[in-house]
């Protein structure tokens, strides 16, 4: 289902030049590694993800969590 939703969504591709203008070098390097991993294999994507989470910790959306918690209390 999610795959079909993604196919139907309009989107605008971002060029490498646009990334260079708007993203710091460290993040640009990591994004380019992701692109390379995607072109390689699922295993490479998994390895990229492990490294990215260590370098760029996942942010927790506490507002979203609070919304979910309040629904559980109803």
C-alpha positions, 0 to 999 in steps of 0.5 A, a space after each residue: 500500500 505504501 509503495 502505491 502511495 509513494 508512486 502517486 505522490 507528486 514530487 520534485 527531484 533535488 539535484 546534487 547542485 541544489 543539495 550542495 547549496 543547501 546541505 553542509 558537507 558532512 550531510 552531503 557526504 552521507 546523502 551521497 553514500 545513501 544514494 550509492 547504497 541504494 544503487 548497490 543492495 539491501 545490505 548496503 542500505 542496512 549498513 548505511 542506516 546503522 552508520 547514519 543513526 550513529 552519526 545523526 541520532 534520530 530525533 524524537 517527536 515528543 509532540 507526536 508521541 503525546 498525541 498518541 498517548 492522549 488517544 490511548 487514554 480516551 
